[in-house]
Amino acid sequence: MQSSVLFVKVPGQSGLHALGVAVRERLTPLLDDPIPAVVRAATRALLPEAAGIPEHLLRERSAPQRPRAVRVAADRLLRAAGRQRRPEPGYR
């Protein structure tokens, strides 16, 4: 079941990004998706909108207890918004 969901969500999010319809309010919840490929696709679509995402939402998602894909996405969006430096070597 998860793989079929993946095939629907990832192209759908990539399509939204390609059309320029990346709506922050709709894509931000996908940063918490259990499928890492969906989190990565949502992150790519949100990068141009990173400055408009509330910082506290991204900081919460960069907490150590969050899944790695979510932490990496949050850190990437924080950097895109100019709110964080690059992670140290060996970041997990």
C-alpha positions as CSV (number, residue, x, y, z in Angstrom):
1,M,0.0,0.0,0.0
2,Q,2.7,2.5,0.9
3,S,4.4,2.1,-2.5
4,S,1.2,2.9,-4.3
5,V,0.8,6.0,-2.2
6,L,4.3,7.0,-3.0
7,F,3.6,6.9,-6.7
8,V,0.7,9.2,-6.3
9,K,2.1,11.7,-3.9
10,V,5.6,12.3,-5.3
11,P,4.6,13.0,-8.9
12,G,1.7,15.1,-7.6
13,Q,4.0,17.3,-5.6
14,S,6.6,17.5,-8.3
15,G,3.8,18.5,-10.7
16,L,2.6,21.3,-8.4
17,H,6.1,22.6,-8.2
18,A,6.5,22.5,-12.0
19,L,3.3,24.5,-12.4
20,G,4.3,27.1,-9.9
21,V,1.4,26.3,-7.7
22,A,3.5,25.3,-4.6
23,V,1.1,26.6,-1.9
24,R,2.9,26.7,1.4
25,E,-0.2,25.9,3.5
26,R,-0.9,22.7,1.5
27,L,2.7,21.5,1.2
28,T,4.1,22.2,4.6
29,P,2.2,19.3,6.3
30,L,3.9,16.9,3.8
31,L,7.1,17.6,5.6
32,D,5.8,15.2,8.3
33,D,4.9,12.4,5.8
34,P,6.2,9.0,6.8
35,I,7.6,8.4,3.3
36,P,11.0,10.1,2.9
37,A,10.5,10.6,-0.9
38,V,7.4,12.6,-0.2
39,V,9.2,14.7,2.3
40,R,12.0,15.3,-0.2
41,A,9.5,16.3,-3.0
42,A,7.7,18.7,-0.7
43,T,11.0,20.2,0.4
44,R,12.0,20.8,-3.3
45,A,8.6,22.4,-4.0
46,L,8.9,24.6,-0.8
47,L,12.4,25.9,-1.3
48,P,11.3,29.0,-3.2
49,E,8.8,29.7,-0.5
50,A,11.1,28.9,2.5
51,A,11.2,32.5,3.8
52,G,7.5,32.4,4.3
53,I,7.4,29.3,6.4
54,P,7.2,30.2,10.1
55,E,10.6,29.5,11.7
56,H,9.2,27.8,14.7
57,L,7.6,25.1,12.5
58,L,10.9,24.3,10.9
59,R,12.8,24.4,14.2
60,E,10.3,21.9,15.7
61,R,11.0,19.6,12.7
62,S,14.7,19.8,13.1
63,A,14.6,18.2,16.6
64,P,16.7,15.1,17.2
65,Q,13.6,12.9,17.8
66,R,12.2,13.6,14.3
67,P,12.9,11.2,11.5
68,R,16.0,11.9,9.5
69,A,14.2,12.9,6.3
70,V,12.1,15.5,8.3
71,R,15.2,16.9,10.1
72,V,17.1,17.2,6.8
73,A,14.2,18.9,5.1
74,A,13.7,21.4,8.0
75,D,17.4,22.2,8.0
76,R,17.5,22.6,4.2
77,L,14.5,25.0,4.3
78,L,16.0,27.0,7.2
79,R,19.2,27.4,5.2
80,A,17.2,28.5,2.1
81,A,15.4,31.1,4.2
82,G,18.8,32.3,5.5
83,R,18.1,31.3,9.1
84,Q,20.8,28.6,9.6
85,R,24.3,27.6,8.6
86,R,25.2,24.3,6.8
87,P,25.3,21.3,9.1
88,E,28.6,20.0,10.5
89,P,30.3,17.1,8.7
90,G,28.9,13.8,9.8
91,Y,25.4,15.3,10.4
92,R,22.8,12.5,10.7
